[in-house]
Amino acid sequence: MDINKKAPAVAREEILIDASPEEVWEVHSDINSWSDWNADIEVSKLDGTLSMGAIFNWKSKGMNLTSTIQDLEPGVRIGWTGSSRGARARHIWTLEQNGKGTNVTTEESLEGWLVSLLRGKMRKTLETSLNAWLIDLKNEVEMSSNGNSH
């Protein structure tokens, strides 16, 4: 799975986390716990187990979202598609060992009538959102790996 690089809103952000890919994956792939450490997510619920085709429902910044896992390589990569109110998203996360840490890259594309209408605002909102998610993930993983679980 890839994002749609020609979509009206596309963003790619990355961060280095001082932890192993396994430690990052453990936190990030626990969808039901996202709201415990991600300030933008009010609730998140995975139906069943983390697997290809699995569906999860979540609420972020007041928006109800339904997403489907489309790409899954445990410890390395996860991707999903989702939709909400006139927008369709394709979102990919990649984890790569970098010395003693992990480079985490997230990419997302947004398309649909609402995104086309608010192209500039949606692009900026997407960049801000991805950066905030990465910072929250980094803080949670680094706290957890130092024995100070949330």
Secondary structure, 3 states (H helix, E strand, C coil): CCCCCCCCEEEEEEEEECCCHHHHHHHHCCHHHHHHHCCCEEEEEECCCCCCCCEEEEEECCEEEEEEEEEEECCCEEEEEEEECCEEEEEEEEEEEECCEEEEEEEEEEECHHHHHCHHHHHHHHHHHHHHHHHHHHHHHHHHHCCCCC
